[in-house]
């Protein structure tokens, strides 16, 4: 095959500029990233070989080898793992094959500190590109297991790469870094040994270092999780977390324990301190690694932990699983089901301890990153529902910070029987919503929910203790039963005269545009608002379904009007006059469009809205 030239995906080109020129001072992490990638390649081959043992033929012991060429000023990191073919090289090294990649690079470019850039790089798992921090050219020679053709990929990181066929006697990948001027320290064996000892001694396969004619085994080849907790330092835990999770942040929590008895297994779990960029990818894949007797089995099994704990990183190593276990057997394994239940219980227990710490800041930071995912468990896992409800934190009108449901329940007013909430997209908009005016006036706390999952778990949960969850956007919210601690002078806000006549007029004018028109109990300052009828779908849920093409048309809503508002009073006065009230009809449509805009919707007919608004303004200018 002749030489082919390919351009990098736009996001990769921008990423390479950031990585190569302005990322961070500790460049040694490039070595950890490339060794971790090599280790993963060997793990993947070992897993495939369980059902295709011929893939291992002729390759020798799985290992990683670093080779130094001081004369040529190159450093090569080689493995005899799964390898890559042409398509793999193009897709893995030429594109960032994840959703949200453009947003990721934009955030990376706007990050002010080197530490912030490192964190974002780690969240997105693009460690290969860190090679360009020390190299002005990178050559990748690879041959995929089970195939005979080798391929060579070359790039200087400036916008394009080349790819061509190449001779490679054995499977695996060799990454050769042509070092930049001034980066000769990466050719010193002592320097490389020190970095490997610091970051990669936990890699569970041999790492060899070749320096000229000399070759030595430089890691302990010890599985970190098999050691007792007293033998492991926090730094070793951190480095292992960064290796296994391809992350750059610090672990927020570490859970390491060995279960013995009916089931023997070891778990080493980490909760990140930063949100991974792919946390909300539609496939919701779990990334916990499963081992059987220290042999890697899979890292794509939803049987190990449920999807709502997909932010957890780490591994589980079972002495009782068979090495030749298949995907189908994993799905039907009662042993794995018991391990899964125990892991869920242990993670929730750890979160419960953190949630009850006197210093709330750390847990609230965790909740800000992962609360939206954890709440998926309220919908999906009834067995864990009570524990998750205790862990849940919310924004509300009663506090500037996060509140628990127990906090909310303790502050409920006399006569209040429900936990009130409002759901939407923006926190600030919810806090200013007309639909909560009456609740705020009576001092009733309202939860402000901005996660899409909120519309799904609430109907599934229904209650917390004896209090049911109730949306304030539904009509018929009875505030009269709740005793207000605030003294209000109702005489200052008289109800408009002839309000019944106006209501009748609005019903005739709107016809099918609204489901009903009613006098509001909730409004104190706004003239009107739209609400869902008591038996209808919540308004925010309807909007979500329309956005995702699950609902074609908007449902008719109830228009509530504030009988004490000057505009409504003026309209009621006009409604008593004889005639066909054409001007009042125009004002009525403006009122309805106002309610739609206030709820974040466009007017039903924007052109007609502008025409009516201009006519109204012309009369007062």
N, C-alpha and C positions, 0 to 999 in steps of 0.2 A: 504494500500500500504506500502511496506517496504521502508526503507530509501534508497534514491538514492544519489549517489555522482556524481558531475559534475565538470569539470575543467573550469575555467574562460577562455574566449577568451584571446589569448596572449596579445592583446593590453590592456585588462582590468587588467591583472596581473601586467603589467608594470605601468599602471596608478595608481593602488592602492599603489604601492611602493612609487611613487612620492607624492601622496596625503597624505599618512600616515606619511611620514618621512621628507619631505622637501618642503612643499608647502608655508606656510605663518604663521605669528605670530598671526594674528587676527582670531582665530579659531571660533569665534561666528557666522561666516557666515554659518556654517553647519546647524544651526537652521533655518536661513532664507530659505535655500535651501529645507529642509525637510518640512517646513510649506508651501512653495510655491508649492511643489509637491502635498501635501495634498489638498491644495486649488484647484489645477488643477483637481485632481481626483473628487472633488465635482462638479466642473463646468462641467466636462464631463458627470457625471450622470444626472445633471440637464438638459443638452441638450438632452440626450437620452430619458429622461422621458417626453419630450414634445410629443413624438410619442408613448412611452411605459410607461405610468404613473404607471403601476404595479411595475416597478423597484424601486419606492420610498416607497413602502408599508413596514411598520414595522421598518423603520430605524430612525424615528424621524427627528428633524431639522438638516439640513446639518451643520456640525461644525468640528473644529479641537480641539483635546484635548491633552494637555501635562500632563503626569503623572510622578511624582517623587517618587522613592523608595530609600530612603537613606540607609536602611538596606541592600538591595540587590545591591546598587550602580548602579541602572539603570535609564535611562530616556526614556520614551515611547512617541512617537508622533503618534497619532491615528486620523483617519478620517472615516466617514461613506459615502465615495464617491463610485466611480465605482468599486473599488477593482480589484484584479488580480486572475487568475487561474494559474494552473501549467505552461502552455505554456507562459503566460505573464511574470511570475516570471523568467523563464529561458531566455526569449528574452530581457526583460527590464533590468534585474539585472546581467545577465551573459555575455552579449555581448554589444559592442558599435555598435548599429545597424545603422550605417551610413557609406556612402562611404568615403574613405580617412582616416579611423580611424588609420591605421598604420602610415601614414604621420603625423597625429595629435600628436600621442604619441612621435614620433621622435622629432617634434618641441618642445614638452613639456619637453622632457629630455634635449634638448640643450638650453632651455631658461636659462639665467644666473641669473635673478633676481626673487624674490618671486612675485613681481607685474606682471612680464611677464607670470609666470606660472598661476597666478590667471586669467589673461586675457584670456589665451588659454583655461583653464578649462571652463570659462564662455562661450566662443565662441562655444564650442562643446556641452554644455548642459548636463554635467555628474555630476550634483550637488549631487546626491544620494551618490556617493562614498566619499564625504567630511565627511560623518559620521565616517569614519575610522581614521580621525584625532584625535578624542577624544575617540573612542571605540576600544577595541581589539576583540570584537565580536558583530555582528549585527544579530538580529532575526527579520524576517518579517513574520507576521501572516496575511493572507489575504483571503477574500472570495469575489468572483465577484458577482455583482448585477445580479439577475436572476438565480443564481446557488445555490446549497445547500452544495456543498463540499468546505471545507476550506483547506488551504495549508500553510505549514510552511517552510520558507527558512532561512538557517543559514550559516554564514561564518565568519571566523576570518580575511578575507582579504589577505590570504597568498597564494592563488593559486587555491582553490576549494571551492565549496559550496555544501550543502546538501539540499534536498527537500523531503517532506513527507506530507501525508494527516494529517489534524488536525481538531479538533472541533472548530468552530467559529459560535456563535449563529446568528450574524448579518453580513450583507455585510460590506465592507470597509477594511482598512489596518491599522495594528499596527506595527510600527517600533520601536523595543526596542534596545537601545544602552547600552551595558555592558561596562561601562566607564573604561578607563585605570587608573592606579595608578597615582595620581597627577591631575586628571581631575574632582575632586569633586566639583569645582565651579559650574558645570552644574546641581547640585542638589539643589542649592540655589534658592528659589522662587523669591527673589528680583532681582537676577542676570538675570533670565529668563524673568521676567516682563520688565526689562530695555531693553533687546535686542528686545523683541517683540514690545515695544513701538517705538523703533528706526527704525526697519526694516519692521515690518509686520502689523502696525496699519491700513494700507490701504487695507488689505485683506478683501474682501467683504463678509465675513461670520464670525460667532463667533469663537473666540479662547478662550478655557477654560484652566485653570491651576489647576491641582489637586496636593496638597501637604499633604499627609496623609488624614485626614478626611475633610480638608478644600478644597473647590473648588470655584474659582472665574472667572468671565468673564474679560479678560485682554486686549482686544482691543476695539476700538471705533465702529467697524463694520460700518465705514463710507466709501462711495465710493469717492475716492480722486477726481475723475474727475467731481463730482457734485459741488465741492467747487469753489469759484471764484479764479482767479489767484492770487489776492492780499492776499489770506489766505494761500497760499501754498509756502513753502520755497524751495530753490534749492535742499536742502538735501532731502526733501520729494519727489520731482520730481525724483531725482536720485534713491532713494530707491524703488520707484514705478516702474521705468524703469527696475531696476535690478530684481524686482519681476516678472513683466509681461513678460520680455524678457528672463528670466533665464540667465542674463548677469552679468558680473563682471566689465565691463568698465564704463566710464562716458558717458552719452549721449552727442553727439556732438551738437545736436540741439533739442529743445523741442517746439512743436507746440500744443497749448491748446486753443481751442475756442469753443463757443457755437453758433450754427446757429439757428435763429428763423425766422419765416415767413411761407412760403409755406411748408417748411420742417423743423422740429425741431430735432436737433441732437447735441450731444457733441462729439468732437474729442480730444483725447489726444495722440499725435503722438511723437515718438522719432526717431532720426537718430543716430545710434551708432557711436562711435569714432573708433571702431575696426571692422574688417571684420569677420562675423561669418564663421565658418569652412565649413558650408554646403551651402554657398551662391550659389555655382555653381552645386548643386545637379541637376540631370536631371529632377526631378519632378517639380522644381521651385515653390514649394508651398509657398503661402502667409501666414504669421503668425500673421496678424492683427486680434485682437479679436473683434467680433461683439456682442453687447448687445442690448436687447430690454427692455426698462424701467428698466435698471440695472440688468436684468437677462441674464446670458451668453447664447448665441445662438451657435456660432461656431468660431473656429480659423483656419479653413481650407477652407475659401471661397475666390476664386479669383475674386469674384464680388466686393469686398470691395476696393481693389487696384489692378492695373495691375501687371503682373509678373515682369516688369522692375523696379518696386518700392518695390520689395520684401525685401529689406534690412530695410524698415521702420517697426518699432515696435510700439505697443500701442493698442488703442482700439477706437471703435466708438459705441456710445450708442444712439439709436434712440427712440424717444417717439412715432413715427408713425408706427414702425414695429409691426406686431402682434406677440405675444409670441409663437404661435403655427406655425410659419412660417416654411415651409419645405425646403429641399435642392432645389427641383424643383422650388418652388415659389421664392426662392432667385435668381435663375438664370434668372427668367423672370420678376423680380420686377423693374418697372420703377422708383420707389422711390430709390432703391439702386443704380440704374444707375446714378441718379442725385447726390446722395451723393458721389459716386465714382468720378464723374467729378469734383465736388467741392474739394474733397480731393487732387486730382492730381494737380489742379490749385493752391491750398494752399501750397503744398509741393514744387512745382516748383517756386512759388513766394518766399518762404523762401530761397531756394537755390540761386535764383537770387540775393537776398540781400547779402547773404554771399559771392557770387562770386564777387560782386562789392566792397567789403570791401577794404580799403587801405592795410591792412595786408593780403597778398595773401596766406600766409603760411597755415593758417587753412583750407581754401577752397581747396588748392592743396592737403593737406593731405586727405580730404574727397574724392576728385576725385581719388587719388591713390588707395583708398580702394574700391570705388563703381562706378567709371566711366565706367568700362566695362559693368556693369549691366544697368546703366542709358542709355548707347548707344543702348541697345536693343530696347528702346522706339523709336529711330529714324527709326527702321525697322518696328515696330509693331503698332505705334500710329501716324499716319499722323497729327492728330489734335494737338499734342503736339510737333511736329517736330521742329518748329521754335524756341520754347523756349529751347528745349534741345540743339539745335545747339549753342545757345548763352552760354549755361552752359559748353559745351564740352571743354576739354583741351587736348593738344597733345604734344608729344615730336617731335622735328624737328631738322634739320641740322642748323637752324638759331639761336638756343638758347640752353643754357644748362638746362633751366627749362621748365616749362609747357607754352604753348602758346595757345591762343584762336584763333578761325577762324578770328575774327576781327583783332587781332594782325597780323596774316598772311596776310590778305587782304591789310592792311596798308603798308606792306613791299614788296608787289608784284612789280616786275621790269617793266620798260616801255616796252610795247609790250607783256607782259605776260597775257594770257587770261584764264589760268587754275590754279587750286590749285593742285600741284603735290604731290603724295604720293607714298610710297613703303610699302608693307605689308610683314610681316614675323614673325618668332617666337622670335628672339633675337634682342634686341635694338642695341647692339654693332655691331652685324653682319650687320644689315641694314645700320648703319652709315658708315660702311666700304665697302658697296657693290659697285661693279664695275658699276652697272647700274645707279648710281647717280653721277658718276665722272663729266660728262659734265655739269650737273646742278650746282654742287658745283663750278666748274671752272667759271661759269657765275654769281655766287652769287645768284642763284635761290634757295629759301628755299624749302625743301622737308619734308613733314610730315612722321614720322616714326611710323607705326601702327603695334602693336603686339597683339591686341585682336582679337580672331577669328570672333567676330561679325562685325569687320570692313569690311570684305569682303561682308557682306550682306546689311549693311545699306547704304553704298556708292552708289550702283546701284539704291537703292530706293530713295535716296535723290537727287542725280545727281548734284545739284548746291548749292552753297552758294552765295547769291546775284546773280551777273551775271557770276560768275566764276564757271565753271564746275570742278568736281573732275576728275583727270586723273592720272592713274598709270604710273610710269616711267618704269615699266617692259613691257610695250607694245611697239612694234616696231612703228616707224614713229613719235616719239616725236620730233616735229619741234622746235629746239632751235634757229634756225636762226632768228625767228621773235622777239626774246627777246633781248633787247639792254643790253649789258654787261657794267658794270661800271668799270671792270678791263681791263687794257690794256695788250694784249697778243701778243707775237712775234711769229706768225705762222711759220716764216722761220726757227725757231729752231726745228720744228717738221715736216720735209718734208714727204709728202705722198710717200709710196713705189712705185717704178717703176714696171710696169707690174702687177699692182694689179688686173686688170681685168682677166688676165690669171690665177692668183691664185684663184680668186672667182669661175671661171668656173671649175677649177680642183677640188675645195672643193665640189662643187655641185655634180659633177660626182662621187666623192669618197664616199660621205655620202649617196647618193641616198635618201632613205626614212627615214634616221636617223634624219634628220632635215627638216623643212618645206621650208627653204630658207637660203641662205648665202648672207649677205649684208655688205657694208662698214658702219661703225658706226659713228654717229654724237656725241654720248654721251661719248665715251671712251677717256680718256686722259692718263691714266697710265697703265691700264690693256690691255692685248693682245686681249681679246675676252670676250663676255658674251652672255648668252641666254636670249631672250625676247619673249613675246607672240606677235603674229601677231595682227594687229589693231582690227580685228573682233573676236579674240579668247578669251577664258577664261583666266583671270589673273592667273599667275603662282602659287601664294600662295594659291588661292582658289582651284586650281586643286589639290595641295598637300593635303589640308585639306580634300577634298572629297575622295581622294585615301586612306588617313589614316582611314576614317570612312566607307570604303568599298562602297562608293557611286559612285566610278569611278574605272573601272578595270585597264586600261592602261594609261600610260602617253601620253599626246598629243604632236605631233611633234612641235618643237619650231623653231624660227628663230635664227641663229647664226650670231651675229654681230662681225666683226673683226676691230681692230684698225689699220688703214692704216699707222699710224706713229710709230707703235711699232717695235723695232728692230727684234723681232722674226718673225713678219708678213712680214717685209721687206726681211729678209733672205729667208723665204719660197717663197715669190714672185719671188725673183731672181732665186731660184732653179726651179721654175715652168716653166721658159723659156728654160731650157735645154732639149735636145732631150732624148728620152727613155721613159720607163713606170713609172719612178719616184717612185719606191717601197719605198725608204727611206722617200720621201716626204709624201707618204700615211700614213706611220707609225707616222710621226710627226703630220699629220692632225688629226689622231684619238686621239693623246695625247692632241692636242689643244681642241678638243670637250670635252674630259674627264675633262680637266682643267676647262672649262666653267661649266660643271655639278657640280664639286666639289665646285667651287666658289659660286654656287647657293644653296649649302647645300645638294646636291644629291650625290649618289654613281655613279661611272662609270657604264656604261651599262654592261660591262664585266670586273669585277675587276681583274681577272687573266690575261687577255690580257693587261690591263692597266699596271700592275706590270711588265709584260714581256717587254713591250715597254719602260717603264721608265728605267728599268735596262739596256737595250740595249743603250739608249741615254746617260745614266750616264757613261757607260763603255767607251764611246768614248772620254769623257772629263777628265776622272780620270788619 
